[in-house]
Amino acid sequence: MANDFDFGFTAVDEVPSEAPVQPAAPSIDEDKILDKLAELERKILNADNSGMVNEHRSLIESDVSTKLRDVEDLVLPLLYNLQKNPEKEYIHWPNRTAIIDKQIEKIKAVTRYYERI
């Protein structure tokens, strides 16, 4: 069991003569690195991303337009129904809490879509 912890090294007072010599680390030319970084920065800043920006804007506008139509489809029927029979002064609406809660959840599902992602 004593051999279970033998990792193959021993402690010595001096470096053995047959020890391999470590190669020197390659020298780093900081000026070349800085020049490369500056060149990459110029390329990034001067890149024409207008096509991607316009495509993204178009997708967002389309998504917003669709969501607004969905909200209209959920709200307008209620308003149209409330508008019916304007000559009647009162509206009889039993069990409205459950009906309204259900509609509120539908509206939240459309308007808070990105909060769930």
C-alpha positions as CSV (number, residue, x, y, z in Angstrom):
1,M,0.0,0.0,0.0
2,A,3.0,2.3,0.5
3,N,3.6,2.2,-3.3
4,D,0.1,3.7,-4.0
5,F,1.5,7.2,-3.3
6,D,4.7,6.9,-5.4
7,F,4.4,9.6,-8.1
8,G,7.9,8.9,-9.6
9,F,9.9,11.8,-8.2
10,T,12.5,12.1,-5.5
11,A,13.9,15.0,-3.5
12,V,17.5,16.0,-4.4
13,D,20.0,18.6,-3.2
14,E,21.1,19.7,-6.6
15,V,20.0,19.4,-10.2
16,P,21.1,16.1,-11.8
17,S,23.5,16.5,-14.7
18,E,21.2,14.5,-17.0
19,A,18.3,16.8,-16.4
20,P,16.9,18.2,-19.7
21,V,17.5,21.8,-20.4
22,Q,14.3,23.9,-20.7
23,P,14.1,25.7,-24.0
24,A,14.0,29.5,-23.8
25,A,10.6,31.0,-24.1
26,P,10.0,32.7,-27.5
27,S,10.5,36.4,-27.3
28,I,7.3,38.4,-27.7
29,D,7.3,41.4,-30.0
30,E,4.8,43.6,-28.2
31,D,4.8,46.2,-31.0
32,K,3.7,43.6,-33.5
33,I,0.9,42.4,-31.3
34,L,-0.3,46.0,-30.7
35,D,-0.1,46.6,-34.5
36,K,-2.2,43.5,-35.1
37,L,-4.8,44.5,-32.5
38,A,-5.0,48.0,-33.9
39,E,-5.5,46.6,-37.4
40,L,-8.3,44.3,-36.2
41,E,-9.9,47.2,-34.3
42,R,-9.9,49.2,-37.6
43,K,-11.5,46.4,-39.5
44,I,-14.2,45.9,-36.9
45,L,-15.0,49.6,-36.7
46,N,-15.0,50.1,-40.5
47,A,-17.0,47.0,-41.3
48,D,-20.3,47.7,-43.1
49,N,-23.0,46.2,-40.8
50,S,-25.8,48.3,-42.2
51,G,-27.3,45.3,-44.0
52,M,-27.5,43.3,-40.7
53,V,-28.8,46.3,-38.8
54,N,-31.6,46.9,-41.4
55,E,-32.5,43.2,-41.4
56,H,-32.7,43.2,-37.6
57,R,-34.8,46.3,-37.6
58,S,-37.1,44.8,-40.1
59,L,-37.5,41.6,-38.1
60,I,-38.2,43.6,-34.9
61,E,-40.8,45.8,-36.7
62,S,-42.5,42.7,-38.1
63,D,-42.6,41.1,-34.6
64,V,-43.9,44.2,-32.9
65,S,-46.6,44.6,-35.6
66,T,-47.7,41.0,-35.2
67,K,-47.8,41.4,-31.4
68,L,-49.9,44.5,-31.7
69,R,-52.4,42.8,-34.0
70,D,-52.6,39.9,-31.5
71,V,-53.3,42.4,-28.7
72,E,-56.0,44.1,-30.8
73,D,-57.6,40.7,-31.5
74,L,-57.8,40.2,-27.7
75,V,-59.0,43.6,-26.7
76,L,-61.2,44.9,-29.5
77,P,-63.9,42.1,-29.2
78,L,-64.5,43.2,-25.6
79,L,-64.8,46.8,-26.6
80,Y,-67.1,46.0,-29.5
81,N,-69.4,44.0,-27.2
82,L,-69.5,46.8,-24.7
83,Q,-70.4,49.2,-27.5
84,K,-73.5,47.1,-28.5
85,N,-76.9,48.4,-27.4
86,P,-75.8,51.9,-26.4
87,E,-79.4,52.7,-25.5
88,K,-79.2,50.3,-22.6
89,E,-77.9,51.9,-19.5
90,Y,-76.7,48.8,-17.6
91,I,-74.7,45.8,-18.5
92,H,-75.4,42.4,-17.0
93,W,-72.2,40.5,-16.7
94,P,-72.3,37.5,-14.3
95,N,-69.1,35.6,-13.6
96,R,-67.0,38.4,-15.2
97,T,-64.0,37.9,-12.9
98,A,-63.1,34.5,-14.4
99,I,-63.7,35.7,-17.9
100,I,-61.6,38.8,-17.4
101,D,-58.8,36.9,-15.7
102,K,-58.6,34.5,-18.6
103,Q,-58.4,37.4,-21.1
104,I,-55.8,39.2,-19.0
105,E,-53.6,36.0,-19.1
106,K,-54.0,35.9,-22.9
107,I,-52.9,39.5,-23.2
108,K,-49.9,38.9,-20.9
109,A,-48.9,35.9,-23.0
110,V,-48.6,38.2,-26.0
111,T,-47.1,41.3,-24.4
112,R,-44.7,39.6,-22.0
113,Y,-43.3,37.0,-24.4
114,Y,-39.7,38.1,-24.0
115,E,-39.8,38.0,-20.2
116,R,-40.3,34.2,-20.4
117,I,-37.3,33.6,-22.6
